[in-house]
Amino acid sequence: MKTMDNLLENFSPETREKIRTLWDTLPEAERTAFEFLLRGDIPSNTTLLKLLVKLATTQLKMAFGDKKQVVILGPTNVGKSTLFNQLIQDSADRAEVSPLPGTTRQNKAADAGLFTIVDTPGADAVGETANQERQSAMEAARSADCIILVFDASQGIKQSELAIAQEVFQLQKPWVVALNKIDLVKRDLDRVIELASKNLGLKPDQIIPISAQSGQNISRVVMGIALVEPEMIAALGRGLPQFRRQLAWRTIISTATASAAVALVPLPVIDFIPLAGLQTMMTLSIARIYRFEISPARARELIATLGLGYLGRTLFYELSKMGGIPGWLLSVAIASSITVTMGYAAILWFESGVRVSTATLNQISRQITQKIIHSLKNIGKKKPGVETVQEELSSILEKLQPEQIIPKEHSPGEDSGEGRLK
C-alpha cells in the first residue's frame, strides 16, 4: 500500500478519507492493477502525477462534494434580488424588489434545496449606514462557497464596480459574473459584453448575459456555478431539479475532457483503471444530481453491464485499420466518446429507469467519435498538449447538447420498451 499512501498525501484529510473508503470497496484485482499503474512511469513523472491528481480531485468533488452557500453580490440596484427570487424554492422567501436603490438593507438567505442562496445589499454604497450594509455583504461573500457577481449591462463597469470585482477576485473563491438587464441593450449587447470584459480583465465568455426579470439565461448562471466549482453540482441538482439534465451534461463534459487527458498519456492498463475510475465517479455524480444513492460497486456494475469497455476497444481496432488518423486523435476521440455514451446511459437510467440497448449505445458512440475526430483533426498529426485538447473538446461537447444525441424513443418519462435497470 506504500504507493497508494503516497498518492493520498496529495489530498486533504477529508478527501483522503473518501478515497480510502472508495479504495476499500475495490476488488483485489483492481487494487493490484492500480498499484501497478502507480509503480509504472507516474512516480518519476511529476507533471503526469499532478495531472492525474488534479483529475481525480475534480471527479471526487463531483461525486462526494456537498457545498452549501451561494452569495449574490454586486452594486446597488443591479437586480440581485430579482435574480435571488428566480433561484429560491419557496415563494414565501421572495425578496422585496423595487426600482429604488437600496431596497435591500440586509443579507437575506433562503433555502434552495440542499444549499442556501444569499441576497445582499449593494456593495458600492457610501455613508455610515450604507458602509455597514457593504460590510455585511462582503462578510457574506467571505463565508460563501461560491459568489455570483452581478452588474448592470445598461450602466457599464465603473470604477466602483471594478473595485467590488477586484475585492471578490482577491477572496480566491469560485465566482461567476452575470451582466443583468440585457433586455435594455439588445442592439449593443456584444459591444457591452466586450467593454465589460475588458474593464474587468476577463474574457468575454467569462461573462454571462442575463435578464433576471424574464429569467433569460438563468440556467447559464447555474451551469456557470457548476463549471467553476464541481463540488456544487450535486447540491445544485438536488436544489434545482429543473436543471438536472444540464448539470449532468456538465459533469459528462468534465469527465470526457478528463478521459481525453488520460488517453493522451501512454499508461499501462489504460483501458482498465483510469477510464473506468473516471466513469465510475461520473456515474456516482449523476446519481447524486438525480437524488439517487448508489454504491461505487453498483456504478461499476452498470458500466460492466453496458459493455462500453469492449465497445471502445472494438471501435479503436476498426478505425485504426482505416489509416490516416493520428494515434493520439483516435485515442482521445474514443476515450471521450465512450465516456459521453456512458453518461448518456446514466442520465436515462436515473431519469426513467430505462436501460439503453447495445445497438443504441453503439450508434451514439460511433456518432460522437466521428464528430470529435472531424473537429479535432485540424490540430495536426503531432500530439498536442493536454490543455489544448481539453479546451477544443470542451467546446465541441458544449455545442453538442444531450437532446442532440438522445433518440426520441428515449425522451424522459417515456418507456422505450427496453429493459429497466433495477
C-alpha positions as CSV (number, residue, x, y, z in Angstrom):
1,M,0.0,0.0,0.0
2,K,3.0,2.3,0.0
3,T,2.3,3.7,-3.4
4,M,-1.4,4.3,-2.6
5,D,-0.4,6.0,0.7
6,N,1.9,8.3,-1.2
7,L,-0.8,9.3,-3.6
8,L,-3.2,10.0,-0.7
9,E,-0.8,12.6,0.7
10,N,-1.8,14.9,-2.3
11,F,-5.3,15.2,-0.9
12,S,-6.9,17.0,2.0
13,P,-7.8,14.8,5.1
14,E,-11.5,14.9,4.2
15,T,-11.0,13.9,0.6
16,R,-8.3,11.3,1.7
17,E,-10.9,9.6,3.9
18,K,-13.4,9.4,1.0
19,I,-10.7,8.0,-1.4
20,R,-9.8,5.4,1.2
21,T,-13.5,4.4,1.6
22,L,-13.7,4.0,-2.2
23,W,-10.4,2.1,-2.3
24,D,-11.7,-0.3,0.3
25,T,-14.7,-1.2,-2.0
26,L,-12.4,-2.1,-5.0
27,P,-11.9,-5.8,-5.8
28,E,-8.4,-7.1,-5.1
29,A,-7.7,-7.4,-8.9
30,E,-8.5,-3.7,-9.4
31,R,-6.3,-2.7,-6.5
32,T,-3.4,-4.7,-7.9
33,A,-3.9,-3.1,-11.3
34,F,-4.0,0.4,-9.9
35,E,-0.9,-0.2,-7.8
36,F,0.8,-1.5,-10.9
37,L,-0.2,1.8,-12.6
38,L,1.4,3.8,-9.8
39,R,4.6,1.8,-9.9
40,G,4.9,2.5,-13.6
41,D,6.1,5.8,-15.1
42,I,4.0,8.0,-12.9
43,P,6.2,8.5,-9.8
44,S,9.1,9.7,-11.9
45,N,6.9,12.0,-14.0
46,T,5.9,14.9,-11.8
47,T,3.8,16.6,-14.4
48,L,1.8,13.5,-15.1
49,L,1.3,12.8,-11.4
50,K,0.0,16.3,-10.8
51,L,-2.4,15.9,-13.8
52,L,-3.8,12.6,-12.6
53,V,-4.2,14.0,-9.0
54,K,-6.0,17.1,-10.4
55,L,-8.3,15.0,-12.5
56,A,-9.0,12.6,-9.5
57,T,-9.7,15.6,-7.2
58,T,-12.2,17.1,-9.6
59,Q,-14.1,13.8,-10.0
60,L,-14.1,13.2,-6.3
61,K,-15.6,16.7,-5.7
62,M,-18.4,16.0,-8.1
63,A,-19.1,12.5,-6.7
64,F,-18.8,13.4,-3.0
65,G,-19.0,17.2,-2.6
66,D,-21.9,19.0,-1.0
67,K,-21.3,22.7,-0.8
68,K,-24.0,24.8,0.8
69,Q,-23.9,28.5,0.2
70,V,-24.1,30.8,-2.9
71,V,-23.9,34.5,-2.3
72,I,-25.2,37.1,-4.8
73,L,-23.1,40.2,-4.7
74,G,-22.9,43.5,-6.6
75,P,-23.6,47.2,-6.7
76,T,-26.9,48.8,-5.7
77,N,-29.9,48.3,-7.9
78,V,-28.4,45.9,-10.5
79,G,-31.1,43.2,-10.0
80,K,-29.6,41.0,-7.3
81,S,-32.9,40.5,-5.5
82,T,-34.7,39.7,-8.8
83,L,-32.1,37.0,-9.5
84,F,-32.4,35.8,-5.9
85,N,-36.2,35.4,-6.5
86,Q,-35.6,33.4,-9.7
87,L,-33.5,30.8,-7.8
88,I,-35.3,30.3,-4.5
89,Q,-37.6,27.3,-3.8
90,D,-40.3,28.8,-1.7
91,S,-42.2,32.0,-3.0
92,A,-42.7,33.0,0.7
93,D,-38.9,33.7,0.8
94,R,-39.1,36.2,-2.0
95,A,-37.0,39.4,-1.6
96,E,-38.6,42.8,-1.9
97,V,-37.9,44.3,-5.4
98,S,-38.1,48.0,-6.2
99,P,-36.6,50.4,-8.8
100,L,-35.4,52.5,-5.9
101,P,-31.7,52.0,-5.0
102,G,-31.0,50.4,-1.6
103,T,-34.2,48.4,-1.3
104,T,-32.2,45.5,0.2
105,R,-30.8,46.7,3.5
106,Q,-29.5,43.4,5.0
107,N,-28.4,39.9,3.9
108,K,-31.4,37.6,3.2
109,A,-30.9,33.9,3.0
110,A,-33.4,31.4,1.6
111,D,-33.5,27.6,1.1
112,A,-32.8,26.2,-2.3
113,G,-32.9,22.5,-1.6
114,L,-29.6,21.4,-0.2
115,F,-27.9,24.8,-0.5
116,T,-28.6,28.3,0.6
117,I,-28.8,31.4,-1.6
118,V,-28.0,34.7,0.0
119,D,-29.1,38.1,-1.3
120,T,-27.0,41.1,-0.2
121,P,-27.2,44.9,0.0
122,G,-25.3,47.0,-2.5
123,A,-21.5,46.6,-2.1
124,D,-20.8,50.0,-3.5
125,A,-22.8,52.1,-1.0
126,V,-21.3,55.1,0.8
127,G,-22.2,56.8,4.0
128,E,-22.2,55.4,7.6
129,T,-25.3,53.2,7.3
130,A,-24.5,52.2,3.7
131,N,-21.0,51.3,4.8
132,Q,-22.4,48.8,7.4
133,E,-24.5,47.3,4.6
134,R,-21.5,47.0,2.4
135,Q,-19.5,45.3,5.2
136,S,-22.4,42.9,5.8
137,A,-22.4,42.0,2.0
138,M,-18.7,41.4,2.0
139,E,-18.9,39.3,5.1
140,A,-21.4,37.1,3.4
141,A,-19.0,36.9,0.4
142,R,-16.1,35.8,2.6
143,S,-18.1,32.9,4.0
144,A,-19.6,31.9,0.6
145,D,-18.8,28.6,-1.2
146,C,-19.5,30.4,-4.5
147,I,-20.2,34.0,-5.4
148,I,-22.5,35.3,-8.2
149,L,-21.1,38.8,-9.1
150,V,-23.9,40.8,-10.7
151,F,-23.5,44.0,-12.8
152,D,-25.9,46.2,-14.8
153,A,-25.5,45.9,-18.6
154,S,-27.0,49.4,-19.1
155,Q,-24.6,51.1,-16.7
156,G,-21.3,49.5,-17.7
157,I,-18.4,48.8,-15.4
158,K,-17.5,52.0,-13.5
159,Q,-14.6,52.4,-11.0
160,S,-16.8,51.4,-8.1
161,E,-17.9,48.2,-9.8
162,L,-14.3,47.4,-10.7
163,A,-13.4,47.8,-7.0
164,I,-16.0,45.3,-6.0
165,A,-14.9,42.8,-8.6
166,Q,-11.2,43.1,-7.5
167,E,-12.1,42.6,-3.9
168,V,-14.1,39.5,-4.8
169,F,-11.3,38.1,-7.0
170,Q,-8.9,38.5,-4.1
171,L,-11.0,36.3,-1.9
172,Q,-9.9,33.4,-4.2
173,K,-13.3,31.8,-4.1
174,P,-15.2,30.3,-7.0
175,W,-17.2,33.1,-8.8
176,V,-19.5,33.7,-11.7
177,V,-20.0,37.1,-13.3
178,A,-23.5,37.9,-14.6
179,L,-24.4,41.0,-16.6
180,N,-28.0,41.8,-15.9
181,K,-30.7,43.8,-17.8
182,I,-29.5,42.8,-21.2
183,D,-33.0,43.5,-22.5
184,L,-32.1,47.2,-22.2
185,V,-29.1,46.9,-24.5
186,K,-30.2,44.3,-27.1
187,R,-28.7,46.0,-30.1
188,D,-25.4,46.7,-28.5
189,L,-25.1,43.6,-26.4
190,D,-21.9,42.2,-28.0
191,R,-20.2,45.6,-27.6
192,V,-21.4,45.9,-24.0
193,I,-20.0,42.5,-23.1
194,E,-16.7,43.3,-24.8
195,L,-16.3,46.5,-22.9
196,A,-17.3,44.9,-19.6
197,S,-14.8,42.0,-20.1
198,K,-12.1,44.5,-20.9
199,N,-12.7,46.6,-17.8
200,L,-12.9,43.6,-15.6
201,G,-9.8,42.0,-17.1
202,L,-11.8,38.9,-18.2
203,K,-12.5,37.0,-21.4
204,P,-16.0,37.7,-22.9
205,D,-17.0,34.1,-22.4
206,Q,-16.4,34.6,-18.7
207,I,-19.4,37.0,-18.5
208,I,-22.9,35.6,-18.6
209,P,-25.5,38.0,-20.1
210,I,-28.9,37.6,-18.3
211,S,-32.3,39.2,-17.7
212,A,-33.2,38.3,-14.1
213,Q,-36.6,39.9,-14.8
214,S,-37.6,37.5,-17.6
215,G,-35.4,34.6,-16.5
216,Q,-33.3,34.7,-19.7
217,N,-30.1,32.8,-19.3
218,I,-30.6,32.0,-15.6
219,S,-29.7,28.4,-16.5
220,R,-26.3,29.6,-17.7
221,V,-25.7,31.1,-14.3
222,V,-26.5,27.7,-12.7
223,M,-24.1,26.0,-15.2
224,G,-21.5,28.6,-14.5
225,I,-21.5,27.7,-10.8
226,A,-21.2,24.1,-11.7
227,L,-18.3,24.9,-14.0
228,V,-16.2,26.9,-11.5
229,E,-17.0,24.7,-8.5
230,P,-17.6,21.0,-9.3
231,E,-18.4,20.4,-5.6
232,M,-21.6,22.4,-6.1
233,I,-23.0,20.1,-8.8
234,A,-24.8,17.6,-6.6
235,A,-26.3,20.3,-4.4
236,L,-27.4,22.3,-7.4
237,G,-29.1,19.2,-8.9
238,R,-31.0,18.5,-5.7
239,G,-31.9,22.1,-5.1
240,L,-32.8,23.0,-8.7
241,P,-34.4,19.9,-10.3
242,Q,-35.3,21.7,-13.5
243,F,-31.6,22.0,-14.3
244,R,-30.7,18.3,-13.6
245,R,-30.1,17.2,-17.1
246,Q,-27.9,20.3,-17.9
247,L,-25.9,19.7,-14.7
248,A,-25.5,16.1,-15.6
249,W,-24.3,17.2,-19.0
250,R,-21.7,19.5,-17.4
251,T,-20.5,16.5,-15.3
252,I,-20.2,14.4,-18.5
253,I,-18.2,17.2,-20.3
254,S,-15.8,17.5,-17.4
255,T,-15.3,13.7,-17.2
256,A,-15.0,13.4,-21.0
257,T,-12.2,16.0,-21.1
258,A,-10.5,14.2,-18.2
259,S,-10.7,11.0,-20.1
260,A,-9.2,12.7,-23.1
261,A,-6.2,13.8,-20.9
262,V,-5.7,10.3,-19.7
263,A,-5.9,9.0,-23.3
264,L,-3.0,11.3,-24.3
265,V,-0.7,9.6,-21.8
266,P,0.8,6.2,-22.6
267,L,-0.2,4.5,-19.4
268,P,-0.2,0.7,-18.6
269,V,-3.7,-0.9,-18.4
270,I,-5.1,2.4,-19.7
271,D,-8.5,1.0,-20.7
272,F,-8.8,-0.8,-17.4
273,I,-8.3,1.5,-14.4
274,P,-8.1,5.2,-15.2
275,L,-11.0,5.5,-17.6
276,A,-13.2,3.1,-15.6
277,G,-12.4,5.0,-12.5
278,L,-13.4,8.3,-14.1
279,Q,-16.6,6.8,-15.4
280,T,-17.5,5.3,-12.1
281,M,-17.1,8.7,-10.4
282,M,-19.1,10.3,-13.2
283,T,-21.9,7.8,-12.7
284,L,-21.9,8.5,-8.9
285,S,-22.0,12.2,-9.6
286,I,-25.0,11.9,-11.9
287,A,-26.8,9.7,-9.4
288,R,-26.4,12.4,-6.7
289,I,-27.7,15.0,-9.1
290,Y,-30.9,12.9,-9.6
291,R,-31.1,12.2,-5.8
292,F,-30.1,8.5,-6.1
293,E,-27.8,6.9,-3.6
294,I,-25.8,4.1,-5.2
295,S,-22.5,2.5,-4.3
296,P,-19.3,2.5,-6.3
297,A,-19.8,-1.2,-6.8
298,R,-23.3,-0.6,-8.3
299,A,-21.9,2.1,-10.6
300,R,-19.1,-0.3,-11.9
301,E,-21.8,-2.9,-12.3
302,L,-23.7,-0.6,-14.6
303,I,-20.6,0.2,-16.7
304,A,-19.7,-3.5,-17.0
305,T,-23.3,-4.4,-17.9
306,L,-23.3,-1.9,-20.8
307,G,-20.1,-3.4,-22.2
308,L,-18.6,0.0,-23.1
309,G,-15.1,-1.1,-22.5
310,Y,-15.4,-3.8,-25.1
311,L,-17.2,-1.4,-27.4
312,G,-14.3,1.1,-27.2
313,R,-11.7,-1.5,-27.9
314,T,-13.6,-2.7,-30.9
315,L,-14.1,0.8,-32.2
316,F,-10.4,1.6,-31.8
317,Y,-9.5,-1.6,-33.7
318,E,-11.9,-0.8,-36.6
319,L,-10.9,2.8,-37.0
320,S,-7.2,2.2,-36.7
321,K,-7.4,-0.1,-39.8
322,M,-8.7,2.8,-41.9
323,G,-5.4,4.7,-41.6
324,G,-4.9,8.5,-41.8
325,I,-6.0,9.1,-38.2
326,P,-3.2,10.0,-35.8
327,G,-3.0,7.6,-32.9
328,W,-3.4,10.4,-30.3
329,L,-6.6,11.6,-32.0
330,L,-8.1,8.1,-32.2
331,S,-7.4,7.5,-28.5
332,V,-8.8,10.9,-27.4
333,A,-11.9,10.5,-29.6
334,I,-12.8,7.0,-28.4
335,A,-12.0,7.6,-24.7
336,S,-14.1,10.7,-24.6
337,S,-17.0,9.4,-26.8
338,I,-17.3,6.2,-24.7
339,T,-17.4,8.4,-21.6
340,V,-20.1,10.6,-23.1
341,T,-22.1,7.5,-24.1
342,M,-21.8,6.2,-20.5
343,G,-23.0,9.5,-19.2
344,Y,-25.9,9.4,-21.6
345,A,-26.9,6.0,-20.4
346,A,-26.7,7.2,-16.8
347,I,-29.0,10.1,-17.5
348,L,-31.6,7.9,-18.9
349,W,-31.3,5.4,-16.1
350,F,-31.8,8.0,-13.4
351,E,-34.5,9.9,-15.3
352,S,-36.7,7.0,-16.3
353,G,-35.1,3.7,-15.2
354,V,-34.5,2.8,-18.9
355,R,-31.6,0.6,-19.9
356,V,-30.4,1.6,-23.3
357,S,-29.9,-1.1,-25.9
358,T,-26.4,-2.1,-27.0
359,A,-27.3,-1.1,-30.6
360,T,-28.2,2.5,-29.5
361,L,-25.1,2.8,-27.4
362,N,-23.0,1.6,-30.4
363,Q,-24.7,4.2,-32.6
364,I,-24.2,7.0,-30.3
365,S,-20.5,6.3,-29.5
366,R,-19.7,6.0,-33.2
367,Q,-21.5,9.2,-34.0
368,I,-19.7,11.2,-31.3
369,T,-16.3,9.6,-32.1
370,Q,-16.6,10.7,-35.8
371,K,-17.7,14.2,-34.7
372,I,-14.7,14.6,-32.4
373,I,-12.3,13.2,-35.0
374,H,-13.7,15.6,-37.6
375,S,-13.5,18.6,-35.3
376,L,-10.0,17.9,-33.8
377,K,-8.2,16.7,-36.9
378,N,-7.2,20.3,-37.8
379,I,-5.0,20.4,-34.7
380,G,-2.4,18.4,-36.7
381,K,-0.8,15.0,-36.7
382,K,1.6,15.9,-34.0
383,K,0.3,15.2,-30.5
384,P,-0.8,18.5,-28.9
385,G,-0.7,19.5,-25.2
386,V,-3.3,18.3,-22.8
387,E,-4.8,21.8,-22.2
388,T,-5.2,22.4,-26.0
389,V,-7.1,19.1,-26.4
390,Q,-9.3,19.7,-23.4
391,E,-10.3,23.2,-24.5
392,E,-11.1,22.1,-28.0
393,L,-13.1,19.0,-26.8
394,S,-15.0,21.0,-24.2
395,S,-16.0,23.5,-26.9
396,I,-17.2,20.6,-29.1
397,L,-19.3,19.0,-26.3
398,E,-20.7,22.3,-25.1
399,K,-22.3,22.7,-28.5
400,L,-23.5,19.1,-28.6
401,Q,-26.4,19.2,-26.1
402,P,-28.0,16.0,-24.7
403,E,-31.1,16.4,-26.8
404,Q,-29.0,16.1,-30.0
405,I,-27.9,12.6,-29.1
406,I,-30.8,11.2,-27.2
407,P,-33.2,9.4,-29.6
408,K,-36.9,10.4,-29.5
409,E,-37.9,6.9,-28.1
410,H,-35.8,7.7,-25.1
411,S,-37.3,11.1,-24.1
412,P,-37.7,11.5,-20.3
413,G,-40.8,9.8,-18.9
414,E,-41.3,7.5,-21.9
415,D,-40.9,3.8,-21.8
416,S,-38.9,2.6,-24.7
417,G,-39.9,-1.0,-24.2
418,E,-36.3,-1.9,-23.4
419,G,-35.2,-3.4,-20.1
420,R,-35.3,-1.3,-16.9
421,L,-32.3,-1.3,-14.6
422,K,-33.0,-2.2,-11.0
